[in-house]
C-alpha cells in the first residue's frame, strides 16, 4: 500500500471516528437513568455524566424514616442509577473506542501504548462507578433492608 492509500485510509478512519464521537455525544446528552431504593421510598435520576438531576420521595414513608435510613435509601438509589448509567456510557462509547483502536494500529508501539493508557484513564472512573454500584447492590441494600425491617 503506497503512502497516498495509507493517508486516504487514515483520513477515512478519522472521519468515522469524528462521526462516532458526535453521535455518542448526542446520544449521551439526552440520556438519564432513574433508579429506586429497594424499599421503594426514594427515586433518583442521574445524567449521563453521573450528576444527580432529581430526587423524589415516593410514598410518604420518608416522613417516618430516620435520617440514617433515608440517607441510606437515597444513596442506594443514586449508586444504582450511577452504576447503570456508567455501563450505558461505556457501551455507547464502545464503537468510538474500536475506531480509535483501528487508528492506533497505524502508529508505533509507543503511540499505541500511550493511546491505551489514555483510554484506560478515560474509562477508569466509569468502571469504578459501575463496580461500586455492583458492590453496593449486594452489601448496601442488605444493610438498608435490615435497618428498615428493624424499624417496622
CNS distance restraints for C-alpha pairs under 8 A (distance, minus, plus):
assign (resid   1 and name CA) (resid   5 and name CA) 6.12 0.50 0.50
assign (resid   1 and name CA) (resid   6 and name CA) 6.60 0.50 0.50
assign (resid   2 and name CA) (resid   6 and name CA) 6.34 0.50 0.50
assign (resid   3 and name CA) (resid   7 and name CA) 6.03 0.50 0.50
assign (resid   4 and name CA) (resid   8 and name CA) 6.08 0.50 0.50
assign (resid   5 and name CA) (resid   9 and name CA) 6.06 0.50 0.50
assign (resid   6 and name CA) (resid  10 and name CA) 6.12 0.50 0.50
assign (resid   7 and name CA) (resid  11 and name CA) 6.09 0.50 0.50
assign (resid   8 and name CA) (resid  12 and name CA) 6.16 0.50 0.50
assign (resid   9 and name CA) (resid  13 and name CA) 6.19 0.50 0.50
assign (resid  10 and name CA) (resid  14 and name CA) 6.10 0.50 0.50
assign (resid  10 and name CA) (resid 103 and name CA) 6.85 0.50 0.50
assign (resid  11 and name CA) (resid  15 and name CA) 6.16 0.50 0.50
assign (resid  12 and name CA) (resid  16 and name CA) 6.21 0.50 0.50
assign (resid  13 and name CA) (resid  17 and name CA) 6.13 0.50 0.50
assign (resid  13 and name CA) (resid  99 and name CA) 7.02 0.50 0.50
assign (resid  13 and name CA) (resid 102 and name CA) 7.63 0.50 0.50
assign (resid  13 and name CA) (resid 103 and name CA) 6.43 0.50 0.50
assign (resid  14 and name CA) (resid  18 and name CA) 6.18 0.50 0.50
assign (resid  14 and name CA) (resid 103 and name CA) 7.33 0.50 0.50
assign (resid  15 and name CA) (resid  19 and name CA) 6.24 0.50 0.50
assign (resid  16 and name CA) (resid  20 and name CA) 6.11 0.50 0.50
assign (resid  16 and name CA) (resid  99 and name CA) 7.40 0.50 0.50
assign (resid  17 and name CA) (resid  21 and name CA) 6.07 0.50 0.50
assign (resid  17 and name CA) (resid  96 and name CA) 6.12 0.50 0.50
assign (resid  17 and name CA) (resid  99 and name CA) 5.78 0.50 0.50
assign (resid  17 and name CA) (resid 100 and name CA) 6.86 0.50 0.50
assign (resid  18 and name CA) (resid  22 and name CA) 6.19 0.50 0.50
assign (resid  19 and name CA) (resid  23 and name CA) 6.11 0.50 0.50
assign (resid  20 and name CA) (resid  24 and name CA) 6.03 0.50 0.50
assign (resid  20 and name CA) (resid  95 and name CA) 6.93 0.50 0.50
assign (resid  20 and name CA) (resid  96 and name CA) 5.67 0.50 0.50
assign (resid  21 and name CA) (resid  25 and name CA) 6.05 0.50 0.50
assign (resid  21 and name CA) (resid  93 and name CA) 7.88 0.50 0.50
assign (resid  21 and name CA) (resid  96 and name CA) 6.27 0.50 0.50
assign (resid  22 and name CA) (resid  26 and name CA) 6.22 0.50 0.50
assign (resid  23 and name CA) (resid  27 and name CA) 6.17 0.50 0.50
assign (resid  24 and name CA) (resid  28 and name CA) 5.95 0.50 0.50
assign (resid  24 and name CA) (resid  92 and name CA) 6.19 0.50 0.50
assign (resid  24 and name CA) (resid  93 and name CA) 6.32 0.50 0.50
assign (resid  25 and name CA) (resid  29 and name CA) 5.95 0.50 0.50
assign (resid  26 and name CA) (resid  30 and name CA) 6.71 0.50 0.50
assign (resid  27 and name CA) (resid  31 and name CA) 6.54 0.50 0.50
assign (resid  27 and name CA) (resid  92 and name CA) 7.91 0.50 0.50
assign (resid  28 and name CA) (resid  48 and name CA) 5.74 0.50 0.50
assign (resid  28 and name CA) (resid  89 and name CA) 7.06 0.50 0.50
assign (resid  28 and name CA) (resid  92 and name CA) 7.76 0.50 0.50
assign (resid  29 and name CA) (resid  48 and name CA) 6.86 0.50 0.50
assign (resid  31 and name CA) (resid  47 and name CA) 6.37 0.50 0.50
assign (resid  31 and name CA) (resid  48 and name CA) 5.72 0.50 0.50
assign (resid  32 and name CA) (resid  45 and name CA) 6.61 0.50 0.50
assign (resid  32 and name CA) (resid  46 and name CA) 5.52 0.50 0.50
assign (resid  32 and name CA) (resid  47 and name CA) 4.48 0.50 0.50
assign (resid  32 and name CA) (resid  48 and name CA) 5.69 0.50 0.50
assign (resid  32 and name CA) (resid  85 and name CA) 7.21 0.50 0.50
assign (resid  33 and name CA) (resid  45 and name CA) 5.45 0.50 0.50
assign (resid  33 and name CA) (resid  46 and name CA) 5.43 0.50 0.50
assign (resid  33 and name CA) (resid  47 and name CA) 6.64 0.50 0.50
assign (resid  33 and name CA) (resid  48 and name CA) 7.74 0.50 0.50
assign (resid  33 and name CA) (resid  81 and name CA) 5.62 0.50 0.50
assign (resid  33 and name CA) (resid  82 and name CA) 7.52 0.50 0.50
assign (resid  33 and name CA) (resid  84 and name CA) 7.22 0.50 0.50
assign (resid  33 and name CA) (resid  85 and name CA) 5.99 0.50 0.50
assign (resid  34 and name CA) (resid  43 and name CA) 6.75 0.50 0.50
assign (resid  34 and name CA) (resid  44 and name CA) 5.49 0.50 0.50
assign (resid  34 and name CA) (resid  45 and name CA) 4.13 0.50 0.50
assign (resid  34 and name CA) (resid  46 and name CA) 6.48 0.50 0.50
assign (resid  34 and name CA) (resid  81 and name CA) 5.65 0.50 0.50
assign (resid  35 and name CA) (resid  43 and name CA) 5.60 0.50 0.50
assign (resid  35 and name CA) (resid  44 and name CA) 5.54 0.50 0.50
assign (resid  35 and name CA) (resid  45 and name CA) 6.57 0.50 0.50
assign (resid  35 and name CA) (resid  77 and name CA) 5.32 0.50 0.50
assign (resid  35 and name CA) (resid  78 and name CA) 7.04 0.50 0.50
assign (resid  35 and name CA) (resid  80 and name CA) 6.32 0.50 0.50
assign (resid  35 and name CA) (resid  81 and name CA) 5.03 0.50 0.50
assign (resid  36 and name CA) (resid  40 and name CA) 5.79 0.50 0.50
assign (resid  36 and name CA) (resid  41 and name CA) 7.36 0.50 0.50
assign (resid  36 and name CA) (resid  42 and name CA) 5.58 0.50 0.50
assign (resid  36 and name CA) (resid  43 and name CA) 4.27 0.50 0.50
assign (resid  36 and name CA) (resid  44 and name CA) 6.42 0.50 0.50
assign (resid  36 and name CA) (resid  76 and name CA) 7.99 0.50 0.50
assign (resid  36 and name CA) (resid  77 and name CA) 4.98 0.50 0.50
assign (resid  37 and name CA) (resid  41 and name CA) 6.37 0.50 0.50
assign (resid  37 and name CA) (resid  42 and name CA) 5.49 0.50 0.50
assign (resid  37 and name CA) (resid  43 and name CA) 6.51 0.50 0.50
assign (resid  37 and name CA) (resid  73 and name CA) 5.38 0.50 0.50
assign (resid  37 and name CA) (resid  74 and name CA) 6.85 0.50 0.50
assign (resid  37 and name CA) (resid  76 and name CA) 5.78 0.50 0.50
assign (resid  37 and name CA) (resid  77 and name CA) 4.63 0.50 0.50
assign (resid  38 and name CA) (resid  73 and name CA) 7.70 0.50 0.50
assign (resid  38 and name CA) (resid  77 and name CA) 7.95 0.50 0.50
assign (resid  38 and name CA) (resid 141 and name CA) 6.98 0.50 0.50
assign (resid  38 and name CA) (resid 145 and name CA) 7.71 0.50 0.50
assign (resid  39 and name CA) (resid  73 and name CA) 7.67 0.50 0.50
assign (resid  39 and name CA) (resid 145 and name CA) 7.44 0.50 0.50
assign (resid  40 and name CA) (resid  58 and name CA) 7.09 0.50 0.50
assign (resid  40 and name CA) (resid  59 and name CA) 7.73 0.50 0.50
assign (resid  41 and name CA) (resid  57 and name CA) 5.70 0.50 0.50
assign (resid  41 and name CA) (resid  58 and name CA) 5.23 0.50 0.50
assign (resid  41 and name CA) (resid  59 and name CA) 5.89 0.50 0.50
assign (resid  41 and name CA) (resid  60 and name CA) 7.46 0.50 0.50
assign (resid  41 and name CA) (resid  61 and name CA) 6.13 0.50 0.50
assign (resid  41 and name CA) (resid  62 and name CA) 6.55 0.50 0.50
assign (resid  41 and name CA) (resid  73 and name CA) 7.33 0.50 0.50
assign (resid  42 and name CA) (resid  55 and name CA) 7.08 0.50 0.50
assign (resid  42 and name CA) (resid  56 and name CA) 5.72 0.50 0.50
assign (resid  42 and name CA) (resid  57 and name CA) 4.70 0.50 0.50
assign (resid  42 and name CA) (resid  58 and name CA) 5.87 0.50 0.50
assign (resid  42 and name CA) (resid  73 and name CA) 6.32 0.50 0.50
assign (resid  42 and name CA) (resid  74 and name CA) 5.87 0.50 0.50
assign (resid  42 and name CA) (resid  77 and name CA) 6.82 0.50 0.50
assign (resid  43 and name CA) (resid  55 and name CA) 5.75 0.50 0.50
assign (resid  43 and name CA) (resid  56 and name CA) 5.07 0.50 0.50
assign (resid  43 and name CA) (resid  57 and name CA) 6.45 0.50 0.50
assign (resid  43 and name CA) (resid  58 and name CA) 7.01 0.50 0.50
assign (resid  43 and name CA) (resid  74 and name CA) 7.44 0.50 0.50
assign (resid  43 and name CA) (resid  77 and name CA) 6.23 0.50 0.50
assign (resid  44 and name CA) (resid  52 and name CA) 7.07 0.50 0.50
assign (resid  44 and name CA) (resid  53 and name CA) 7.63 0.50 0.50
assign (resid  44 and name CA) (resid  54 and name CA) 5.68 0.50 0.50
assign (resid  44 and name CA) (resid  55 and name CA) 4.56 0.50 0.50
assign (resid  44 and name CA) (resid  56 and name CA) 6.42 0.50 0.50
assign (resid  44 and name CA) (resid  74 and name CA) 7.25 0.50 0.50
assign (resid  44 and name CA) (resid  77 and name CA) 5.73 0.50 0.50
assign (resid  44 and name CA) (resid  78 and name CA) 5.51 0.50 0.50
assign (resid  44 and name CA) (resid  81 and name CA) 6.97 0.50 0.50
assign (resid  45 and name CA) (resid  52 and name CA) 5.96 0.50 0.50
assign (resid  45 and name CA) (resid  53 and name CA) 5.48 0.50 0.50
assign (resid  45 and name CA) (resid  54 and name CA) 5.05 0.50 0.50
assign (resid  45 and name CA) (resid  55 and name CA) 6.52 0.50 0.50
assign (resid  45 and name CA) (resid  78 and name CA) 7.37 0.50 0.50
assign (resid  45 and name CA) (resid  81 and name CA) 6.73 0.50 0.50
assign (resid  46 and name CA) (resid  50 and name CA) 5.37 0.50 0.50
assign (resid  46 and name CA) (resid  51 and name CA) 5.26 0.50 0.50
assign (resid  46 and name CA) (resid  52 and name CA) 4.35 0.50 0.50
assign (resid  46 and name CA) (resid  53 and name CA) 5.16 0.50 0.50
assign (resid  46 and name CA) (resid  54 and name CA) 7.05 0.50 0.50
assign (resid  46 and name CA) (resid  78 and name CA) 7.44 0.50 0.50
assign (resid  46 and name CA) (resid  81 and name CA) 6.35 0.50 0.50
assign (resid  46 and name CA) (resid  82 and name CA) 6.41 0.50 0.50
assign (resid  46 and name CA) (resid  85 and name CA) 7.66 0.50 0.50
assign (resid  47 and name CA) (resid  51 and name CA) 5.30 0.50 0.50
assign (resid  47 and name CA) (resid  52 and name CA) 6.52 0.50 0.50
assign (resid  47 and name CA) (resid  53 and name CA) 6.38 0.50 0.50
assign (resid  47 and name CA) (resid  85 and name CA) 7.69 0.50 0.50
assign (resid  48 and name CA) (resid  85 and name CA) 6.10 0.50 0.50
assign (resid  48 and name CA) (resid  86 and name CA) 7.48 0.50 0.50
assign (resid  48 and name CA) (resid  89 and name CA) 6.78 0.50 0.50
assign (resid  50 and name CA) (resid  82 and name CA) 5.42 0.50 0.50
assign (resid  50 and name CA) (resid  85 and name CA) 6.97 0.50 0.50
assign (resid  50 and name CA) (resid  86 and name CA) 7.42 0.50 0.50
assign (resid  52 and name CA) (resid  78 and name CA) 7.40 0.50 0.50
assign (resid  55 and name CA) (resid  74 and name CA) 7.93 0.50 0.50
assign (resid  57 and name CA) (resid  61 and name CA) 7.88 0.50 0.50
assign (resid  57 and name CA) (resid  62 and name CA) 6.58 0.50 0.50
assign (resid  60 and name CA) (resid  64 and name CA) 7.94 0.50 0.50
assign (resid  61 and name CA) (resid  65 and name CA) 6.41 0.50 0.50
assign (resid  62 and name CA) (resid  66 and name CA) 7.95 0.50 0.50
assign (resid  62 and name CA) (resid  70 and name CA) 6.32 0.50 0.50
assign (resid  65 and name CA) (resid  69 and name CA) 5.95 0.50 0.50
assign (resid  65 and name CA) (resid  70 and name CA) 5.89 0.50 0.50
assign (resid  66 and name CA) (resid  70 and name CA) 6.16 0.50 0.50
assign (resid  67 and name CA) (resid  71 and name CA) 5.93 0.50 0.50
assign (resid  68 and name CA) (resid  72 and name CA) 6.09 0.50 0.50
assign (resid  69 and name CA) (resid  73 and name CA) 6.09 0.50 0.50
assign (resid  69 and name CA) (resid 144 and name CA) 6.84 0.50 0.50
assign (resid  69 and name CA) (resid 147 and name CA) 6.81 0.50 0.50
assign (resid  69 and name CA) (resid 148 and name CA) 7.11 0.50 0.50
assign (resid  70 and name CA) (resid  74 and name CA) 6.09 0.50 0.50
assign (resid  71 and name CA) (resid  75 and name CA) 6.08 0.50 0.50
assign (resid  72 and name CA) (resid  76 and name CA) 5.98 0.50 0.50
assign (resid  72 and name CA) (resid 140 and name CA) 7.82 0.50 0.50
assign (resid  72 and name CA) (resid 144 and name CA) 6.35 0.50 0.50
assign (resid  73 and name CA) (resid  77 and name CA) 6.29 0.50 0.50
assign (resid  73 and name CA) (resid 144 and name CA) 6.79 0.50 0.50
assign (resid  74 and name CA) (resid  78 and name CA) 6.13 0.50 0.50
assign (resid  75 and name CA) (resid  79 and name CA) 5.85 0.50 0.50
assign (resid  76 and name CA) (resid  80 and name CA) 6.16 0.50 0.50
assign (resid  76 and name CA) (resid 136 and name CA) 7.17 0.50 0.50
assign (resid  76 and name CA) (resid 137 and name CA) 7.51 0.50 0.50
assign (resid  76 and name CA) (resid 140 and name CA) 6.77 0.50 0.50
assign (resid  76 and name CA) (resid 141 and name CA) 6.69 0.50 0.50
assign (resid  77 and name CA) (resid  81 and name CA) 6.15 0.50 0.50
assign (resid  78 and name CA) (resid  82 and name CA) 6.03 0.50 0.50
assign (resid  79 and name CA) (resid  83 and name CA) 6.02 0.50 0.50
assign (resid  79 and name CA) (resid 129 and name CA) 7.92 0.50 0.50
assign (resid  79 and name CA) (resid 132 and name CA) 7.38 0.50 0.50
assign (resid  79 and name CA) (resid 133 and name CA) 5.30 0.50 0.50
assign (resid  79 and name CA) (resid 136 and name CA) 7.27 0.50 0.50
assign (resid  80 and name CA) (resid  84 and name CA) 6.19 0.50 0.50
assign (resid  80 and name CA) (resid 133 and name CA) 5.21 0.50 0.50
assign (resid  80 and name CA) (resid 134 and name CA) 7.81 0.50 0.50
assign (resid  80 and name CA) (resid 136 and name CA) 7.78 0.50 0.50
assign (resid  80 and name CA) (resid 137 and name CA) 6.95 0.50 0.50
assign (resid  81 and name CA) (resid  85 and name CA) 6.08 0.50 0.50
assign (resid  82 and name CA) (resid  86 and name CA) 6.00 0.50 0.50
assign (resid  82 and name CA) (resid 129 and name CA) 6.71 0.50 0.50
assign (resid  82 and name CA) (resid 130 and name CA) 7.27 0.50 0.50
assign (resid  82 and name CA) (resid 133 and name CA) 7.22 0.50 0.50
assign (resid  83 and name CA) (resid  87 and name CA) 6.40 0.50 0.50
assign (resid  83 and name CA) (resid 129 and name CA) 5.34 0.50 0.50
assign (resid  83 and name CA) (resid 130 and name CA) 4.03 0.50 0.50
assign (resid  83 and name CA) (resid 131 and name CA) 7.13 0.50 0.50
assign (resid  83 and name CA) (resid 132 and name CA) 7.01 0.50 0.50
assign (resid  83 and name CA) (resid 133 and name CA) 4.73 0.50 0.50
assign (resid  83 and name CA) (resid 134 and name CA) 7.26 0.50 0.50
assign (resid  84 and name CA) (resid  88 and name CA) 6.30 0.50 0.50
assign (resid  84 and name CA) (resid 130 and name CA) 6.66 0.50 0.50
assign (resid  84 and name CA) (resid 133 and name CA) 7.69 0.50 0.50
assign (resid  85 and name CA) (resid  89 and name CA) 6.07 0.50 0.50
assign (resid  86 and name CA) (resid  90 and name CA) 6.22 0.50 0.50
assign (resid  86 and name CA) (resid 126 and name CA) 5.09 0.50 0.50
assign (resid  86 and name CA) (resid 127 and name CA) 7.07 0.50 0.50
assign (resid  86 and name CA) (resid 129 and name CA) 6.40 0.50 0.50
assign (resid  86 and name CA) (resid 130 and name CA) 5.60 0.50 0.50
assign (resid  87 and name CA) (resid  91 and name CA) 6.18 0.50 0.50
assign (resid  87 and name CA) (resid 126 and name CA) 7.33 0.50 0.50
assign (resid  87 and name CA) (resid 127 and name CA) 7.68 0.50 0.50
assign (resid  87 and name CA) (resid 130 and name CA) 6.12 0.50 0.50
assign (resid  88 and name CA) (resid  92 and name CA) 6.02 0.50 0.50
assign (resid  89 and name CA) (resid  93 and name CA) 6.13 0.50 0.50
assign (resid  89 and name CA) (resid 126 and name CA) 7.90 0.50 0.50
assign (resid  90 and name CA) (resid  94 and name CA) 6.09 0.50 0.50
assign (resid  90 and name CA) (resid 123 and name CA) 7.47 0.50 0.50
assign (resid  90 and name CA) (resid 126 and name CA) 7.22 0.50 0.50
assign (resid  93 and name CA) (resid  97 and name CA) 6.38 0.50 0.50
assign (resid  94 and name CA) (resid  98 and name CA) 6.25 0.50 0.50
assign (resid  95 and name CA) (resid  99 and name CA) 6.26 0.50 0.50
assign (resid  96 and name CA) (resid 100 and name CA) 6.17 0.50 0.50
assign (resid  97 and name CA) (resid 101 and name CA) 6.09 0.50 0.50
assign (resid  97 and name CA) (resid 119 and name CA) 7.85 0.50 0.50
assign (resid  98 and name CA) (resid 102 and name CA) 6.32 0.50 0.50
assign (resid  99 and name CA) (resid 103 and name CA) 6.28 0.50 0.50
assign (resid 100 and name CA) (resid 104 and name CA) 6.17 0.50 0.50
assign (resid 101 and name CA) (resid 105 and name CA) 6.34 0.50 0.50
assign (resid 102 and name CA) (resid 106 and name CA) 7.60 0.50 0.50
assign (resid 103 and name CA) (resid 107 and name CA) 7.61 0.50 0.50
assign (resid 104 and name CA) (resid 108 and name CA) 7.98 0.50 0.50
assign (resid 104 and name CA) (resid 111 and name CA) 7.18 0.50 0.50
assign (resid 104 and name CA) (resid 112 and name CA) 5.54 0.50 0.50
assign (resid 104 and name CA) (resid 115 and name CA) 7.27 0.50 0.50
assign (resid 105 and name CA) (resid 112 and name CA) 7.16 0.50 0.50
assign (resid 107 and name CA) (resid 111 and name CA) 5.74 0.50 0.50
assign (resid 107 and name CA) (resid 112 and name CA) 6.35 0.50 0.50
assign (resid 108 and name CA) (resid 112 and name CA) 6.23 0.50 0.50
assign (resid 109 and name CA) (resid 113 and name CA) 6.20 0.50 0.50
assign (resid 110 and name CA) (resid 114 and name CA) 6.21 0.50 0.50
assign (resid 111 and name CA) (resid 115 and name CA) 6.13 0.50 0.50
assign (resid 112 and name CA) (resid 116 and name CA) 6.07 0.50 0.50
assign (resid 113 and name CA) (resid 117 and name CA) 6.13 0.50 0.50
assign (resid 114 and name CA) (resid 118 and name CA) 6.19 0.50 0.50
assign (resid 115 and name CA) (resid 119 and name CA) 6.26 0.50 0.50
assign (resid 116 and name CA) (resid 120 and name CA) 6.07 0.50 0.50
assign (resid 117 and name CA) (resid 121 and name CA) 6.17 0.50 0.50
assign (resid 118 and name CA) (resid 122 and name CA) 6.16 0.50 0.50
assign (resid 119 and name CA) (resid 123 and name CA) 6.11 0.50 0.50
assign (resid 120 and name CA) (resid 124 and name CA) 5.79 0.50 0.50
assign (resid 121 and name CA) (resid 125 and name CA) 7.69 0.50 0.50
assign (resid 123 and name CA) (resid 127 and name CA) 6.14 0.50 0.50
assign (resid 124 and name CA) (resid 128 and name CA) 6.06 0.50 0.50
assign (resid 125 and name CA) (resid 129 and name CA) 6.11 0.50 0.50
assign (resid 126 and name CA) (resid 130 and name CA) 6.12 0.50 0.50
assign (resid 127 and name CA) (resid 131 and name CA) 6.03 0.50 0.50
assign (resid 128 and name CA) (resid 132 and name CA) 5.94 0.50 0.50
assign (resid 129 and name CA) (resid 133 and name CA) 6.20 0.50 0.50
assign (resid 130 and name CA) (resid 134 and name CA) 6.38 0.50 0.50
assign (resid 131 and name CA) (resid 135 and name CA) 6.25 0.50 0.50
assign (resid 132 and name CA) (resid 136 and name CA) 6.01 0.50 0.50
assign (resid 133 and name CA) (resid 137 and name CA) 5.90 0.50 0.50
assign (resid 134 and name CA) (resid 138 and name CA) 6.98 0.50 0.50
assign (resid 135 and name CA) (resid 139 and name CA) 6.27 0.50 0.50
assign (resid 135 and name CA) (resid 140 and name CA) 7.86 0.50 0.50
assign (resid 136 and name CA) (resid 140 and name CA) 4.75 0.50 0.50
assign (resid 136 and name CA) (resid 141 and name CA) 6.63 0.50 0.50
assign (resid 137 and name CA) (resid 141 and name CA) 5.65 0.50 0.50
assign (resid 138 and name CA) (resid 142 and name CA) 6.32 0.50 0.50
assign (resid 139 and name CA) (resid 143 and name CA) 6.48 0.50 0.50
assign (resid 140 and name CA) (resid 144 and name CA) 6.16 0.50 0.50
assign (resid 141 and name CA) (resid 145 and name CA) 6.06 0.50 0.50
assign (resid 142 and name CA) (resid 146 and name CA) 6.15 0.50 0.50
assign (resid 143 and name CA) (resid 147 and name CA) 6.20 0.50 0.50
assign (resid 144 and name CA) (resid 148 and name CA) 6.09 0.50 0.50
assign (resid 145 and name CA) (resid 149 and name CA) 6.08 0.50 0.50
assign (resid 146 and name CA) (resid 150 and name CA) 6.08 0.50 0.50
assign (resid 147 and name CA) (resid 151 and name CA) 6.31 0.50 0.50
assign (resid 148 and name CA) (resid 152 and name CA) 6.44 0.50 0.50
